[in-house]
Amino acid sequence: MKKVDVLLGLQWGDEGKGKIVDVVTPKYDIIARFQGGPNAGHTLIFDGKKFVLHTIPSGIFRDETINIIGNGVVIDPIIIRAEIEKLEALGIDVVSKLLISKKAHLILPTHKILDKYSEEQKGIKKIGSTLKGIGPTYMDKTGRNGLRMGDSLADTFKEKYDNLVTKHQAILGDYDYQVMLAEFEPQWFEAMEYLSKFTLIDSEHYINEALLSGKTILAEGAQGTMLDIDFGTYPFVTSSNTVTAGTCTGLGVAPNRIGEVIGIFKAYCTRVGSGPFPSELDNEVGENIRTLGHEYGATTGRNRRCGWIDLPALKYAIMINGATQLSMMKADVLDTFEEIEVCTHYEINGEKFDYFPYDINSLDVIPVYKKMKGWNTDLTTLTKLEDAPKEFLDYIVYLEQELQTPITIVSVGPDRAQTIIRN
């Protein structure tokens, strides 16, 4: 029986997962998203064009591939409709290639209002939410109040919707939600009607039957390991399990059906929103990385915080996920640096730590760096590593030794073609 391979982020998201899914998709019959929602922003560049996906799996551009939105994903009908219409305008037959789990939960307009309300109440302690309604939707899911895609097939759908909105209104109290509700509710129901043309499936049965029939499947994660609800920098995290275990609950796949785990990381580090970031460079170097790497959120447009690569966090992420191979992204962003630094340890109260400590938010963490010589070479035209500068190869070998996991893919530019596969 075939196994499900998993591709996910090892840092704080924005690692470049969309590009690598697109690159490896020809090996797979099915690409399935297993968690998150429209807070994701997976960017793909090919044929001189840029595409950003928020909910739809990144295999949608390949003609022979089926794409599944799993039960662990939360869906905003308005956002996914706009996403689909953009793809259809490009001539992509989304209807025949996209299947949606009946158990995927729906983001209501009031979920977005609750998200905004919650962030405003936190003031300076806000977590940096994308305000897409993700958190409140997952709260209703675990609170057993949620509305699911499969509910849209029932005659009681509107009644269930009204009951949930009434609950939200009671929580919001005097908060001015009426204007936003009046603006978005008609669009929401129009979008739900639009989605009725898509095939809804019992995704856990579909995926396991596909495995039995010999189909190859890649599970696509969103966000990154350090934003996982359990293992990330809590409370500055997302509302779902972004790690390999999330594949099991987000698609209905048994643990012994997990195959290769491809962990994606940048040659440096970025983070969007609030929360700890030990290797952050709040200086000219960090600004240079941001400018050279075009580090602005694909979903929010916000500046990404930038810093050197963080090995304690990466080792932690590799352990939690059981990563079997790695993809290093955006190496070309460091092309012009004379010197590159690597965070090898954290110093906390005079003691060195080479692992990610509990409650890092409240600790005074001093990153300990190793300096390495930069390669000062344009990598964007590189097609094989044999032609790469020695300093760049040294960087790859050093990271492999430290992380004890092979780096099998190296990205040297944003385009699909700027990807080197290593044996």
C-alpha positions as CSV (number, residue, x, y, z in Angstrom):
1,M,0.0,0.0,0.0
2,K,1.2,3.5,-0.9
3,K,2.0,6.1,1.8
4,V,1.2,9.8,2.0
5,D,4.2,12.0,1.7
6,V,4.1,15.3,3.7
7,L,5.5,18.7,2.8
8,L,5.4,21.4,5.5
9,G,7.3,24.4,6.9
10,L,9.9,24.2,9.6
11,Q,10.0,27.8,10.6
12,W,7.4,30.5,11.1
13,G,5.7,30.0,7.7
14,D,6.5,31.8,4.4
15,E,9.3,29.2,3.7
16,G,8.3,28.7,0.1
17,K,6.1,25.6,0.4
18,G,3.9,26.5,-2.6
19,K,6.9,26.5,-5.0
20,I,8.2,23.1,-3.9
21,V,4.7,21.6,-4.0
22,D,4.5,22.8,-7.6
23,V,7.9,21.5,-8.4
24,V,7.3,18.0,-7.0
25,T,3.6,17.7,-8.1
26,P,4.4,15.7,-11.3
27,K,5.4,12.8,-9.0
28,Y,1.9,12.8,-7.4
29,D,-1.6,12.0,-8.4
30,I,-3.2,13.9,-5.5
31,I,-2.2,17.0,-3.6
32,A,-4.2,17.5,-0.3
33,R,-4.2,20.5,2.1
34,F,-4.6,19.3,5.7
35,Q,-4.9,22.4,7.9
36,G,-5.2,26.2,8.0
37,G,-7.3,28.4,5.9
38,P,-7.0,31.6,3.9
39,N,-4.4,32.9,6.4
40,A,-2.0,30.9,4.2
41,G,-0.3,32.5,1.2
42,H,1.5,30.0,-1.1
43,T,3.3,31.9,-3.9
44,L,4.2,30.2,-7.2
45,I,6.2,31.8,-10.1
46,F,6.5,30.2,-13.5
47,D,6.3,31.3,-17.2
48,G,7.0,34.8,-16.0
49,K,3.9,35.0,-13.9
50,K,3.2,35.1,-10.2
51,F,0.3,33.3,-8.5
52,V,-0.7,33.3,-4.8
53,L,-3.0,30.6,-3.4
54,H,-4.7,30.9,0.0
55,T,-6.9,27.8,0.3
56,I,-6.5,25.8,-2.9
57,P,-3.6,23.2,-2.9
58,S,-0.6,24.2,-4.9
59,G,-1.0,21.3,-7.4
60,I,-3.9,23.1,-9.1
61,F,-1.7,24.2,-12.0
62,R,-0.8,20.7,-13.1
63,D,-3.3,19.2,-15.5
64,E,-3.3,15.6,-14.3
65,T,-3.4,16.3,-10.6
66,I,-6.4,16.1,-8.3
67,N,-6.4,18.6,-5.4
68,I,-8.2,18.0,-2.1
69,I,-9.2,20.5,0.6
70,G,-9.2,18.3,3.7
71,N,-11.3,18.2,6.8
72,G,-8.7,20.0,8.8
73,V,-8.9,23.1,6.6
74,V,-11.3,26.0,7.4
75,I,-12.9,27.7,4.3
76,D,-14.0,31.2,3.7
77,P,-16.5,30.9,0.8
78,I,-16.0,34.5,-0.3
79,I,-12.2,34.2,-0.4
80,I,-12.1,30.8,-2.1
81,R,-14.6,31.9,-4.7
82,A,-12.4,34.9,-5.7
83,E,-9.4,32.6,-5.8
84,I,-11.2,30.1,-8.0
85,E,-12.5,32.8,-10.4
86,K,-8.9,34.1,-10.8
87,L,-7.7,30.6,-11.7
88,E,-10.7,30.0,-14.1
89,A,-9.8,33.3,-15.8
90,L,-6.5,31.8,-16.6
91,G,-8.2,28.8,-18.3
92,I,-7.7,26.4,-15.4
93,D,-10.5,23.9,-15.0
94,V,-10.8,24.1,-11.3
95,V,-14.1,22.3,-11.0
96,S,-12.8,19.0,-12.4
97,K,-9.6,19.1,-10.3
98,L,-10.7,20.3,-6.9
99,L,-12.5,18.2,-4.3
100,I,-13.7,19.5,-0.9
101,S,-14.1,17.6,2.3
102,K,-17.6,17.6,3.7
103,K,-16.0,17.9,7.2
104,A,-14.1,21.1,6.4
105,H,-15.4,23.9,8.6
106,L,-16.8,27.2,7.3
107,I,-15.7,30.7,8.2
108,L,-18.7,32.9,8.7
109,P,-18.7,36.7,8.5
110,T,-19.2,36.8,12.2
111,H,-16.0,34.8,12.7
112,K,-14.1,37.6,11.1
113,I,-15.8,40.1,13.3
114,L,-15.0,38.1,16.4
115,D,-11.3,37.9,15.2
116,K,-11.1,41.6,14.9
117,Y,-12.9,42.2,18.2
118,S,-10.5,39.7,20.0
119,E,-7.4,41.4,18.7
120,E,-8.6,44.9,19.6
121,Q,-9.3,43.7,23.2
122,K,-5.7,42.4,23.5
123,G,-4.2,45.8,22.6
124,I,-0.4,45.8,22.7
125,K,-0.6,42.0,23.6
126,K,-2.2,41.1,20.3
127,I,-0.9,38.0,18.6
128,G,-0.7,39.4,15.1
129,S,-3.8,37.6,13.7
130,T,-4.4,37.9,10.0
131,L,-8.1,38.8,10.9
132,K,-9.4,36.1,8.6
133,G,-11.6,34.5,11.2
134,I,-9.4,31.4,11.5
135,G,-9.1,31.3,15.3
136,P,-12.8,31.8,16.1
137,T,-13.7,29.2,13.5
138,Y,-11.4,26.6,15.0
139,M,-12.8,27.6,18.5
140,D,-16.3,26.8,17.3
141,K,-15.0,23.5,15.8
142,T,-13.6,22.3,19.1
143,G,-16.5,23.8,20.9
144,R,-18.8,21.6,18.8
145,N,-20.7,24.6,17.4
146,G,-19.1,24.7,13.9
147,L,-20.8,24.8,10.5
148,R,-19.3,22.4,7.9
149,M,-19.3,22.2,4.2
150,G,-21.4,19.1,4.3
151,D,-24.1,21.0,6.3
152,S,-24.8,23.0,3.1
153,L,-26.4,19.9,1.6
154,A,-29.0,19.8,4.4
155,D,-32.4,21.6,4.5
156,T,-31.5,22.9,7.9
157,F,-28.4,24.7,6.7
158,K,-29.8,28.3,7.1
159,E,-31.1,27.4,10.6
160,K,-27.7,26.1,11.7
161,Y,-26.1,29.3,10.3
162,D,-28.6,31.5,12.1
163,N,-28.0,29.7,15.4
164,L,-24.3,30.2,15.2
165,V,-24.6,33.8,14.3
166,T,-26.9,34.3,17.2
167,K,-24.3,32.8,19.5
168,H,-21.6,35.2,18.0
169,Q,-23.9,38.2,18.5
170,A,-24.3,37.3,22.2
171,I,-20.5,37.2,22.6
172,L,-20.0,40.5,20.8
173,G,-22.6,42.3,22.9
174,D,-22.6,46.0,22.1
175,Y,-19.7,45.7,19.7
176,D,-20.6,47.3,16.3
177,Y,-20.9,44.1,14.2
178,Q,-24.1,45.0,12.3
179,V,-22.3,47.0,9.6
180,M,-19.9,44.3,8.7
181,L,-22.6,41.6,8.8
182,A,-24.8,43.5,6.4
183,E,-21.9,44.0,4.1
184,F,-20.6,40.4,3.9
185,E,-23.6,38.2,4.7
186,P,-25.2,38.4,1.2
187,Q,-21.8,37.8,-0.5
188,W,-21.3,34.8,1.8
189,F,-24.5,33.1,0.8
190,E,-23.9,33.9,-2.9
191,A,-20.4,32.3,-2.5
192,M,-21.9,29.2,-0.9
193,E,-24.3,28.9,-3.8
194,Y,-21.3,29.2,-6.2
195,L,-19.5,26.4,-4.3
196,S,-22.4,24.1,-4.8
197,K,-21.0,23.1,-8.2
198,F,-18.0,21.5,-6.6
199,T,-17.9,17.9,-5.5
200,L,-18.0,17.4,-1.8
201,I,-16.4,14.2,-0.6
202,D,-15.8,12.1,2.5
203,S,-12.1,12.9,2.2
204,E,-10.8,10.3,4.6
205,H,-12.5,7.5,2.6
206,Y,-11.4,9.0,-0.7
207,I,-7.7,9.3,0.3
208,N,-7.4,5.8,1.9
209,E,-9.1,4.2,-1.1
210,A,-6.7,6.1,-3.4
211,L,-3.8,4.7,-1.4
212,L,-5.2,1.2,-1.7
213,S,-5.5,1.6,-5.5
214,G,-1.8,2.7,-5.8
215,K,-2.3,6.5,-6.1
216,T,0.5,8.8,-4.9
217,I,-0.5,11.5,-2.5
218,L,1.3,14.6,-1.1
219,A,-0.1,16.3,1.9
220,E,0.5,20.1,1.8
221,G,0.8,22.0,5.1
222,A,0.3,25.7,5.6
223,Q,2.0,28.2,8.0
224,G,5.0,26.6,9.8
225,T,6.0,24.3,12.7
226,M,6.9,27.2,15.0
227,L,3.3,28.4,14.6
228,D,1.8,25.0,15.7
229,I,-0.9,25.4,18.3
230,D,0.8,22.8,20.6
231,F,4.5,23.1,19.7
232,G,4.9,26.6,18.4
233,T,5.7,29.8,20.3
234,Y,2.4,29.8,22.2
235,P,0.3,32.0,22.4
236,F,1.8,33.6,19.3
237,V,0.7,30.7,17.0
238,T,-2.0,29.7,14.6
239,S,-5.0,27.7,15.6
240,S,-4.2,24.4,14.0
241,N,-1.6,21.6,14.1
242,T,0.9,22.6,11.4
243,V,3.1,19.6,12.0
244,T,3.2,16.1,10.5
245,A,0.6,14.8,13.1
246,G,-1.8,17.3,11.6
247,T,-1.8,15.3,8.4
248,C,-3.4,12.4,10.3
249,T,-6.2,14.4,11.9
250,G,-6.6,16.8,8.9
251,L,-7.0,14.1,6.2
252,G,-7.9,11.0,8.1
253,V,-4.6,9.2,7.5
254,A,-3.3,6.7,10.0
255,P,0.2,7.4,11.4
256,N,1.6,4.2,9.8
257,R,0.5,5.6,6.4
258,I,2.9,8.6,6.5
259,G,5.9,8.2,4.1
260,E,8.5,10.9,3.3
261,V,8.3,14.1,5.3
262,I,9.8,17.0,3.4
263,G,10.7,20.0,5.6
264,I,11.0,23.4,4.0
265,F,13.2,26.1,5.4
266,K,14.8,29.4,4.3
267,A,18.5,29.9,4.2
268,Y,17.7,32.6,6.8
269,C,14.6,33.2,9.0
270,T,11.5,35.3,8.8
271,R,8.4,35.8,10.9
272,V,5.2,37.8,10.4
273,G,3.3,39.3,13.4
274,S,4.0,39.3,17.1
275,G,5.9,36.7,19.1
276,P,9.5,35.7,20.0
277,F,12.2,35.6,17.3
278,P,15.6,34.9,18.9
279,S,17.7,35.5,15.7
280,E,15.8,38.6,14.5
281,L,18.0,41.4,13.0
282,D,16.3,44.6,13.9
283,N,19.0,46.6,12.0
284,E,20.3,47.4,8.6
285,V,21.2,43.7,7.9
286,G,17.7,42.6,8.6
287,E,16.4,45.4,6.4
288,N,18.7,44.3,3.6
289,I,17.4,40.7,3.8
290,R,13.8,42.0,3.8
291,T,14.5,44.1,0.7
292,L,16.5,41.5,-1.2
293,G,14.0,38.7,-0.3
294,H,10.9,40.8,-0.9
295,E,9.8,39.7,2.5
296,Y,6.3,41.0,2.7
297,G,3.3,38.7,3.7
298,A,1.6,37.1,0.7
299,T,-1.7,37.3,2.6
300,T,-1.4,40.5,4.6
301,G,1.2,42.5,2.8
302,R,2.9,43.1,6.2
303,N,6.7,43.4,6.6
304,R,8.2,40.2,7.6
305,R,10.7,40.3,10.4
306,C,14.0,39.0,9.2
307,G,17.0,37.3,10.9
308,W,19.8,34.7,10.6
309,I,19.0,31.0,10.4
310,D,18.1,29.5,13.8
311,L,19.4,25.9,14.3
312,P,17.9,25.2,17.7
313,A,14.4,26.0,16.3
314,L,15.2,24.0,13.1
315,K,16.4,20.9,15.0
316,Y,13.3,21.1,17.2
317,A,11.0,21.3,14.1
318,I,12.8,18.4,12.4
319,M,12.4,16.3,15.5
320,I,8.7,17.1,16.0
321,N,7.9,16.4,12.3
322,G,10.2,13.4,11.7
323,A,11.5,15.2,8.7
324,T,13.3,12.8,6.3
325,Q,14.6,15.3,3.8
326,L,14.9,19.1,3.6
327,S,14.4,21.8,1.0
328,M,16.5,25.0,1.5
329,M,14.8,28.1,0.0
330,K,15.9,31.6,-1.0
331,A,19.6,30.9,-0.8
332,D,20.0,33.6,-3.6
333,V,18.8,36.3,-1.1
334,L,22.2,35.9,0.7
335,D,24.2,36.3,-2.5
336,T,25.7,39.7,-1.7
337,F,26.7,39.1,2.0
338,E,30.4,39.1,2.8
339,E,29.6,37.1,6.0
340,I,26.7,34.9,7.0
341,E,25.8,34.1,10.6
342,V,24.2,31.0,12.0
343,C,22.4,30.9,15.4
344,T,23.8,27.7,17.0
345,H,22.7,28.1,20.6
346,Y,20.6,30.3,22.9
347,E,22.2,31.8,26.0
348,I,19.7,32.1,28.8
349,N,20.7,33.3,32.3
350,G,24.4,32.5,31.4
351,E,23.6,28.9,30.3
352,K,23.8,27.6,26.7
353,F,20.8,25.8,25.2
354,D,20.8,23.9,21.9
355,Y,17.1,23.2,22.0
356,F,13.9,25.2,22.0
357,P,13.0,26.0,25.7
358,Y,9.5,26.2,27.2
359,D,7.9,29.6,27.4
360,I,10.5,31.4,25.3
361,N,8.2,34.4,25.4
362,S,9.2,35.3,28.9
363,L,12.9,34.4,28.7
364,D,15.8,36.7,28.0
365,V,17.3,34.8,25.1
366,I,20.7,35.8,23.6
367,P,21.4,34.1,20.3
368,V,24.9,32.6,20.0
369,Y,26.3,32.8,16.4
370,K,28.8,31.1,14.2
371,K,30.2,33.2,11.4
372,M,30.7,31.8,7.9
373,K,32.2,33.3,4.8
374,G,29.6,34.4,2.2
375,W,29.7,33.2,-1.4
376,N,29.3,36.6,-3.0
377,T,28.1,35.0,-6.2
378,D,24.8,35.3,-8.2
379,L,23.2,31.9,-7.7
380,T,20.1,32.7,-9.7
381,T,21.5,31.2,-12.9
382,L,22.9,28.1,-11.2
383,T,21.6,24.8,-12.7
384,K,23.8,22.3,-10.9
385,L,25.6,22.4,-7.6
386,E,28.9,21.3,-9.1
387,D,29.2,24.8,-10.5
388,A,28.3,26.5,-7.1
389,P,31.0,28.5,-5.2
390,K,32.8,26.5,-2.4
391,E,31.4,28.8,0.3
392,F,27.8,28.0,-0.7
393,L,28.6,24.2,-0.7
394,D,30.2,24.6,2.7
395,Y,27.0,26.2,4.0
396,I,24.9,23.3,2.7
397,V,27.2,20.7,4.1
398,Y,27.4,22.5,7.5
399,L,23.7,22.6,7.8
400,E,23.3,19.0,6.8
401,Q,25.8,17.9,9.5
402,E,24.1,20.1,12.2
403,L,20.6,19.0,11.3
404,Q,21.4,15.4,10.6
405,T,19.0,15.4,7.7
406,P,19.8,15.5,3.9
407,I,19.0,18.7,2.0
408,T,17.6,17.3,-1.3
409,I,16.2,20.5,-2.9
410,V,18.0,23.8,-3.1
411,S,16.1,26.9,-4.4
412,V,18.2,29.6,-6.1
413,G,15.3,31.9,-7.3
414,P,11.6,32.3,-7.2
415,D,10.8,30.7,-10.5
416,R,9.8,27.0,-10.9
417,A,12.9,26.5,-13.0
418,Q,15.3,27.9,-10.4
419,T,15.3,24.7,-8.4
420,I,18.2,22.2,-8.0
421,I,17.4,18.6,-7.1
422,R,20.2,16.9,-5.2
423,N,20.8,13.1,-5.2
